[in-house]
């Protein structure tokens, strides 16, 4: 019996000479196949389809936010700035410090749970509509289409030998790509370095080496991923494409082809109905494949390469309109809905299942907790450090003195005056100036000496509290516990 080895997505298998008398035929498998260039079709008909309009609306929305946000000013500074050098994160009126990492952690958890929730409900919505790889690939392909022409013209151009016209078109395309990529890199670095200063340094050729490196690095990454790699990032590099199946189930909304209605495929004849010809509604036009940015055929079923952009739905609905057949041959549906022939309310009844409610509940709880924590957050942080050089000593007035160093952090952006107090031991008092000022968004070290009468201080460690309170707002108060060392007599 002959044995065949399947070479899926790896090129055709080539037969090799069989061993004499073995009865078997060896098959040579090409493990790596050259990438087949994909030429997505950008428009079907005179206007954009429903999902294509949504896609471009989100592209515009995300890019306006991304490119515009670094230029937005707030209180005389950049509204959103992750200043790693100063270890401060400015988010509009909020200033976060390394000690506030819990808030950033909560934001990352919210982002992850949101991805789980959206995937459980609607599949790869993030990939199809908002992922930077998808967004910039679409922008770069739009530029390509404007310069080189539509799908047919681009295919014809690539087959032509190099000429002056072809060189100029390719040069113009890559020049625009590089310009967009460099501006993207500059904008991204502008979230970590004040963008106005960064642009000034770039124009005056005084930009630092590391800043220039990261601008070029992210610019090159954008140019390479969106201009050259394109769908290969989604297919082979993105981990989400690999573990998405863990978040899918038969009740997840996915882009689906209705095989019951569509098969068998065929162009058919105008002389009789498709039913009389034994054909389904799929006219085998291939437009669903032509518009796919990853080059797959959705009629082959759910595939990990599908990013859920739904462009094939727009293409198929356009064709169905032209041939007078009902829309929805390719549509957002679920595996259960296709098997059980659910429609409308029946689909949504199964979509709202326990895992969706669990994800929603956890997500809502964390978001509420984060909002409450930020609302109740005291804009003052105090660290108390005992002076190890002098644990305790007898002062000139006979009282016992302990020395502490306070790191006082004013997390607001306005200067504030604070007053220090002490409690926990009878008669404990400050031997240093109780009031001091800390500039906005600054940390200041403050030396504090506490004194207490010997008869009120038992030998060894005694718990005391040092409080720091804003003079203009009594609600801004932090109290830290430390120890007061009593001398042995």
C-alpha positions as CSV (number, residue, x, y, z in Angstrom):
1,X,0.0,0.0,0.0
2,X,1.3,3.5,-0.8
3,X,1.7,5.9,2.0
4,X,1.3,9.7,1.4
5,X,2.5,12.4,3.6
6,X,0.4,15.5,3.7
7,X,2.2,18.8,3.1
8,X,-0.3,21.3,4.5
9,X,0.6,24.9,3.7
10,X,4.2,23.7,3.0
11,X,4.2,23.4,-0.7
12,X,3.6,20.4,-2.9
13,X,5.0,17.0,-2.1
14,X,7.4,15.6,-4.6
15,X,7.7,11.9,-5.3
16,X,11.2,10.3,-5.0
17,X,12.3,7.0,-6.5
18,X,11.1,4.1,-4.5
19,X,13.4,1.5,-2.9
20,X,13.6,-1.6,-5.0
21,X,11.1,-4.3,-4.0
22,X,9.8,-2.2,-1.0
23,X,6.3,-1.7,-2.3
24,X,6.4,1.8,-0.9
25,X,6.8,5.1,-2.6
26,X,8.9,7.7,-0.9
27,X,7.5,11.3,-0.7
28,X,9.7,14.3,-0.4
29,X,8.0,17.0,1.6
30,X,9.0,20.7,1.3
31,X,8.7,22.0,4.9
32,X,9.1,25.6,4.0
33,X,7.3,27.2,1.0
34,X,7.9,30.6,-0.4
35,X,5.3,33.1,0.6
36,X,2.6,33.7,-2.0
37,X,2.0,37.4,-2.4
38,X,-1.4,38.5,-1.3
39,X,-3.2,41.3,-3.2
40,X,-6.3,42.2,-1.2
41,X,-9.1,43.9,-3.1
42,X,-10.0,47.1,-1.4
43,X,-13.4,47.9,-2.8
44,X,-16.3,45.9,-4.0
45,X,-18.8,48.1,-5.9
46,X,-19.1,51.9,-5.7
47,X,-19.2,52.3,-1.9
48,X,-17.7,50.7,1.2
49,X,-19.5,47.8,2.9
50,X,-21.0,47.9,6.3
51,X,-18.1,46.3,8.1
52,X,-15.5,48.1,6.0
53,X,-17.0,51.4,7.1
54,X,-16.7,50.3,10.7
55,X,-13.2,49.3,10.2
56,X,-12.1,52.6,8.7
57,X,-14.0,54.5,11.5
58,X,-12.0,52.7,14.1
59,X,-8.8,53.2,12.1
60,X,-9.5,57.0,12.1
61,X,-10.5,57.0,15.8
62,X,-7.4,55.0,17.0
63,X,-5.0,57.1,14.9
64,X,-6.4,60.4,15.9
65,X,-6.0,59.4,19.5
66,X,-2.5,57.9,19.0
67,X,-1.0,60.7,17.0
68,X,-2.9,63.5,18.8
69,X,-2.7,62.6,22.4
70,X,1.0,63.4,22.9
71,X,0.4,67.0,21.7
72,X,-2.4,67.6,24.2
73,X,-1.3,69.8,27.1
74,X,-2.6,69.6,30.6
75,X,-1.6,72.2,33.3
76,X,1.4,73.3,31.3
77,X,2.8,69.8,30.6
78,X,2.1,66.9,28.3
79,X,-1.3,65.4,29.2
80,X,-0.1,61.8,28.8
81,X,3.6,61.1,29.5
82,X,5.3,58.1,30.9
83,X,8.5,59.7,32.1
84,X,10.7,56.7,32.8
85,X,13.8,58.9,33.6
86,X,11.9,60.8,36.4
87,X,9.9,57.6,37.3
88,X,6.6,59.5,37.0
89,X,3.6,58.6,34.9
90,X,1.4,61.6,34.0
91,X,-2.1,60.7,33.0
92,X,-4.0,64.0,32.6
93,X,-4.5,65.2,36.2
94,X,-3.1,62.1,37.8
95,X,0.5,61.5,38.7
96,X,1.6,57.9,39.3
97,X,4.8,56.9,41.0
98,X,6.6,53.6,41.2
99,X,4.8,53.0,44.5
100,X,1.5,53.2,42.5
101,X,2.4,50.1,40.4
102,X,-0.8,48.5,41.7
103,X,-2.9,50.9,39.6
104,X,-1.0,50.1,36.5
105,X,-1.3,46.4,37.2
106,X,-5.0,46.8,37.6
107,X,-5.2,48.6,34.2
108,X,-3.3,45.7,32.6
109,X,-5.6,43.1,34.2
110,X,-8.6,45.1,32.9
111,X,-7.1,45.1,29.4
112,X,-6.5,41.3,29.5
113,X,-10.0,40.5,30.9
114,X,-11.6,42.8,28.3
115,X,-9.7,40.8,25.6
116,X,-11.0,37.5,27.1
117,X,-14.6,38.9,27.2
118,X,-14.6,40.3,23.7
119,X,-13.1,37.1,22.3
120,X,-15.6,34.9,24.2
121,X,-18.5,36.9,22.7
122,X,-17.3,38.0,19.3
123,X,-14.1,36.2,18.4
124,X,-11.1,38.2,17.2
125,X,-12.8,41.6,17.2
126,X,-9.6,43.2,18.5
127,X,-7.5,41.7,15.7
128,X,-10.0,42.8,12.9
129,X,-10.6,46.3,14.0
130,X,-8.2,47.8,16.5
131,X,-4.9,45.8,16.6
132,X,-2.0,48.1,15.6
133,X,-0.7,45.4,13.1
134,X,-4.1,45.3,11.4
135,X,-4.5,49.1,11.5
136,X,-1.1,50.0,10.1
137,X,-1.3,47.2,7.5
138,X,-4.6,48.6,6.3
139,X,-3.1,52.1,6.1
140,X,0.0,50.9,4.2
141,X,-2.2,48.9,1.8
142,X,-4.4,52.0,1.2
143,X,-1.2,54.0,0.4
144,X,-0.1,51.2,-1.9
145,X,-3.5,51.2,-3.7
146,X,-3.5,55.0,-4.2
147,X,0.0,54.9,-5.7
148,X,0.1,51.7,-7.6
149,X,-3.6,51.2,-8.4
150,X,-6.2,48.5,-7.6
151,X,-5.6,44.8,-7.2
152,X,-5.3,44.0,-10.9
153,X,-2.9,46.9,-11.6
154,X,-0.7,45.9,-8.7
155,X,-0.5,42.3,-9.8
156,X,0.3,43.4,-13.4
157,X,2.9,45.9,-12.1
158,X,4.7,43.2,-10.0
159,X,4.9,40.9,-13.0
160,X,6.4,43.6,-15.3
161,X,10.2,43.9,-15.7
162,X,11.9,46.8,-13.9
163,X,11.3,50.0,-15.8
164,X,11.5,53.7,-15.0
165,X,7.8,53.9,-14.4
166,X,7.8,50.8,-12.1
167,X,10.9,52.1,-10.2
168,X,9.2,55.5,-9.6
169,X,6.0,54.0,-8.4
170,X,7.8,51.6,-6.0
171,X,10.1,54.5,-4.8
172,X,7.1,56.7,-4.1
173,X,5.3,54.0,-2.2
174,X,8.2,53.2,0.0
175,X,9.0,56.8,0.6
176,X,5.5,57.5,1.9
177,X,5.6,54.2,3.9
178,X,8.9,55.3,5.5
179,X,7.6,58.8,6.3
180,X,4.5,57.3,8.0
181,X,6.6,54.8,9.9
182,X,9.1,57.4,11.1
183,X,6.3,59.7,12.3
184,X,4.8,56.7,14.1
185,X,8.1,55.9,15.8
186,X,8.5,59.6,16.8
187,X,5.0,59.6,18.2
188,X,5.5,56.4,20.2
189,X,8.7,57.7,21.7
190,X,6.9,60.9,22.4
191,X,4.8,59.1,25.0
192,X,8.0,58.5,27.0
193,X,9.9,61.8,26.2
194,X,8.1,65.1,25.9
195,X,7.2,65.1,22.2
196,X,7.7,68.9,21.7
197,X,11.2,68.7,23.0
198,X,11.8,65.5,21.1
199,X,10.8,67.1,17.8
200,X,12.8,70.2,18.5
201,X,15.9,68.2,19.2
202,X,15.3,66.1,16.0
203,X,14.9,69.2,13.8
204,X,18.0,70.9,15.3
205,X,20.1,67.6,15.1
206,X,20.6,67.7,18.9
207,X,18.6,64.5,19.7
208,X,20.2,62.1,22.1
209,X,21.5,58.7,20.8
210,X,19.0,56.6,22.7
211,X,16.0,58.7,21.7
212,X,17.1,58.5,18.1
213,X,17.7,54.8,18.3
214,X,14.1,54.1,19.6
215,X,12.5,56.4,17.0
216,X,14.3,54.5,14.3
217,X,13.7,51.2,15.9
218,X,9.9,51.6,16.2
219,X,9.8,53.3,12.8
220,X,11.6,50.3,11.2
221,X,9.3,47.9,13.1
222,X,6.2,49.7,11.7
223,X,7.7,49.8,8.2
224,X,8.7,46.1,8.3
225,X,5.5,44.7,9.9
226,X,2.9,46.7,8.0
227,X,4.7,47.1,4.7
228,X,6.5,43.7,4.3
229,X,5.4,41.1,6.8
230,X,1.7,42.0,6.9
231,X,-0.4,38.8,7.4
232,X,2.6,36.8,8.4
233,X,2.7,38.6,11.7
234,X,-0.9,37.5,12.3
235,X,-0.2,34.0,11.1
236,X,3.1,33.1,12.6
237,X,4.3,35.7,15.0
238,X,1.2,36.8,17.0
239,X,0.7,34.5,20.1
240,X,-3.0,35.4,20.2
241,X,-3.6,33.6,17.0
242,X,-2.3,30.4,18.7
243,X,-4.1,30.5,22.0
244,X,-7.4,32.1,20.9
245,X,-8.9,28.6,20.6
246,X,-8.8,28.4,24.4
247,X,-11.3,31.3,24.5
248,X,-13.5,30.1,21.7
249,X,-16.4,27.7,22.1
250,X,-19.3,26.7,19.9
251,X,-21.3,29.7,21.0
252,X,-18.7,32.3,20.1
253,X,-19.7,34.7,17.3
254,X,-17.3,34.1,14.4
255,X,-17.3,34.9,10.7
256,X,-19.0,31.8,9.2
257,X,-19.9,30.4,5.9
258,X,-23.3,28.7,5.8
259,X,-22.4,25.4,4.0
260,X,-26.0,24.1,4.2
261,X,-27.2,27.0,2.2
262,X,-24.1,27.6,0.0
263,X,-23.2,24.1,-1.2
264,X,-22.7,22.9,-3.8
265,X,-21.0,25.9,-5.3
266,X,-21.2,27.0,-8.9
267,X,-21.9,29.9,-11.3
268,X,-25.1,28.3,-12.6
269,X,-27.1,29.1,-15.7
270,X,-29.7,31.9,-16.2
271,X,-32.0,29.4,-18.0
272,X,-33.1,27.7,-14.8
273,X,-33.1,28.2,-11.1
274,X,-30.2,27.2,-8.9
275,X,-32.4,24.7,-7.2
276,X,-33.2,23.0,-10.5
277,X,-29.5,22.9,-11.3
278,X,-28.7,21.4,-7.9
279,X,-26.6,24.3,-6.8
280,X,-26.4,26.2,-3.5
281,X,-26.3,30.0,-3.2
282,X,-22.5,30.3,-3.5
283,X,-21.8,31.4,-7.0
284,X,-18.1,30.6,-6.7
285,X,-17.1,34.2,-7.6
286,X,-14.0,34.1,-5.2
287,X,-14.5,37.7,-4.0
288,X,-14.5,36.6,-0.4
289,X,-11.0,35.3,-0.9
290,X,-9.9,38.4,-2.9
291,X,-10.8,40.8,-0.1
292,X,-9.3,38.7,2.7
293,X,-6.1,40.4,4.1
294,X,-4.7,37.1,5.2
295,X,-5.6,35.3,1.9
296,X,-7.7,32.5,3.3
297,X,-11.0,31.0,2.0
298,X,-13.6,31.4,4.7
299,X,-15.7,28.7,3.0
300,X,-13.2,26.1,4.3
301,X,-14.4,26.8,7.9
302,X,-12.9,28.4,10.9
303,X,-9.2,29.0,10.6
304,X,-6.7,30.5,13.0
305,X,-5.5,32.9,10.3
306,X,-8.9,34.6,10.2
307,X,-8.7,37.9,12.0
308,X,-12.5,38.5,12.0
309,X,-12.4,41.7,9.9
310,X,-15.7,40.6,8.1
311,X,-14.6,42.0,4.8
312,X,-15.7,38.7,3.2
313,X,-19.2,39.4,4.6
314,X,-19.4,42.7,2.8
315,X,-18.1,41.1,-0.5
316,X,-20.6,38.2,-0.3
317,X,-23.5,40.4,0.5
318,X,-22.7,42.6,-2.5
319,X,-22.7,39.6,-4.8
320,X,-25.9,38.3,-3.2
321,X,-27.6,41.6,-4.0
322,X,-26.3,41.4,-7.6
323,X,-27.7,37.9,-8.2
324,X,-30.9,38.4,-6.4
325,X,-30.2,36.0,-3.5
326,X,-30.7,36.7,0.3
327,X,-27.8,38.2,2.1
328,X,-26.0,36.4,5.0
329,X,-24.4,33.4,3.1
330,X,-21.3,34.6,5.0
331,X,-22.2,36.2,8.3
332,X,-21.4,36.5,11.9
333,X,-22.8,33.5,13.6
334,X,-21.8,30.6,15.9
335,X,-21.1,26.9,15.3
336,X,-24.2,26.0,17.3
337,X,-26.4,28.4,15.4
338,X,-25.3,27.0,12.1
339,X,-25.8,23.4,13.2
340,X,-29.2,24.0,14.9
341,X,-30.3,26.8,12.5
342,X,-30.7,29.4,15.2
343,X,-31.6,32.9,14.1
344,X,-31.7,36.3,15.8
345,X,-32.8,35.9,19.4
346,X,-31.9,32.2,19.4
347,X,-28.2,33.1,18.7
348,X,-28.0,35.8,21.4
349,X,-29.7,33.5,24.0
350,X,-26.8,31.1,23.6
351,X,-24.1,33.9,23.4
352,X,-25.0,35.2,26.9
353,X,-23.7,32.1,28.7
354,X,-22.1,31.6,32.1
355,X,-18.5,32.3,31.1
356,X,-19.5,35.7,29.6
357,X,-21.3,36.7,32.8
358,X,-18.3,35.5,34.9
359,X,-15.9,37.6,32.7
360,X,-18.2,40.6,32.9
361,X,-18.6,40.3,36.6
362,X,-14.9,40.1,37.3
363,X,-14.2,42.9,34.9
364,X,-16.8,45.2,36.4
365,X,-15.6,44.4,40.0
366,X,-12.0,45.3,39.1
367,X,-13.0,48.5,37.3
368,X,-15.2,49.6,40.2
369,X,-12.4,48.8,42.7
370,X,-9.9,50.7,40.6
371,X,-12.2,53.7,40.3
372,X,-12.8,53.7,44.1
373,X,-9.1,53.3,44.9
374,X,-8.2,56.2,42.6
375,X,-10.9,58.4,44.1
376,X,-9.9,57.6,47.7
377,X,-6.2,57.8,46.9
378,X,-4.3,60.1,49.2
379,X,-1.9,62.4,47.2
380,X,0.8,62.0,49.8
381,X,3.3,59.2,50.5
382,X,5.6,59.0,53.4
383,X,8.4,56.5,54.1
384,X,10.0,56.5,57.6
385,X,13.6,55.3,57.8
386,X,15.4,55.2,61.2
387,X,18.8,56.8,61.3
388,X,21.1,53.8,61.7
389,X,24.0,55.9,62.7
390,X,22.3,56.9,66.0
391,X,19.6,54.6,67.2
392,X,19.0,56.4,70.5
393,X,20.8,59.0,72.6
394,X,20.4,61.1,75.7
395,X,19.8,64.7,74.7
396,X,21.2,67.8,76.5
397,X,17.9,68.3,78.4
398,X,18.0,64.7,79.7
399,X,15.3,63.3,77.5
400,X,15.8,60.3,75.1
401,X,16.1,61.3,71.5
402,X,15.6,59.1,68.3
403,X,16.4,60.3,64.8
404,X,14.4,59.5,61.6
405,X,14.6,60.4,58.0
406,X,11.3,60.9,56.2
407,X,10.9,60.6,52.4
408,X,7.8,62.7,51.8
409,X,6.3,62.5,48.3
410,X,3.8,65.1,47.1
411,X,2.0,63.4,44.3
412,X,0.0,66.5,43.3
413,X,1.4,69.0,40.9
414,X,1.2,72.0,43.2
415,X,3.5,72.8,46.1
416,X,2.1,72.0,49.6
417,X,3.0,72.7,53.2
418,X,2.8,69.9,55.7
419,X,3.0,69.5,59.4
420,X,4.5,66.6,61.3
421,X,3.1,65.1,64.5
422,X,4.0,62.2,66.7
423,X,2.0,59.9,69.0
424,X,2.2,56.5,70.7
425,X,4.3,57.4,73.8
426,X,3.3,59.7,76.7
427,X,4.9,63.1,76.2
428,X,6.7,62.3,72.9
429,X,7.5,65.6,71.1
430,X,9.3,66.8,68.0
431,X,12.7,68.4,68.5
432,X,12.8,69.7,64.9
433,X,10.7,72.1,62.9
434,X,7.3,70.6,62.4
435,X,6.3,72.4,59.2
436,X,7.9,72.1,55.8
437,X,7.1,72.5,52.1
438,X,7.3,70.0,49.2
439,X,7.1,71.2,45.6
440,X,4.6,69.6,43.3
441,X,5.3,66.1,42.0
442,X,8.5,65.9,44.1
443,X,10.0,63.9,46.8
444,X,11.8,65.6,49.7
445,X,13.8,64.1,52.5
446,X,13.0,65.5,56.0
447,X,15.0,65.0,59.1
448,X,12.9,64.4,62.2
449,X,14.0,64.0,65.9
450,X,11.7,62.8,68.5
451,X,12.2,63.2,72.3
452,X,10.5,61.7,75.3
453,X,11.2,61.7,79.1
454,X,13.2,58.6,80.3
455,X,10.5,57.6,82.7
456,X,7.9,57.4,79.9
457,X,10.2,55.2,77.6
458,X,10.6,51.5,78.7
459,X,13.9,50.0,77.6
460,X,14.0,48.4,74.1
461,X,11.6,49.0,71.2
462,X,8.4,51.0,71.7
463,X,5.9,51.6,68.9
464,X,5.2,55.2,67.9
465,X,3.4,56.8,65.0
466,X,4.7,59.7,62.9
467,X,2.0,61.6,61.0
468,X,2.3,64.0,58.1
469,X,-0.7,66.2,57.2
470,X,-1.3,68.9,54.6
471,X,-1.9,72.3,56.3
472,X,-4.4,73.4,53.6
473,X,-6.4,70.1,53.6
474,X,-6.7,68.0,56.8
475,X,-8.0,65.0,54.7
476,X,-4.5,64.7,53.2
477,X,-2.9,62.8,56.0
478,X,-0.6,59.8,56.2
479,X,0.5,58.1,59.5
480,X,3.4,55.6,59.5
481,X,4.3,53.3,62.4
482,X,7.9,53.0,63.6
483,X,9.8,52.3,66.8
484,X,11.3,54.5,69.5
485,X,14.3,52.9,71.2
486,X,14.5,53.3,75.0
487,X,17.9,53.3,76.8
488,X,18.7,50.6,79.4
489,X,19.7,52.0,82.8
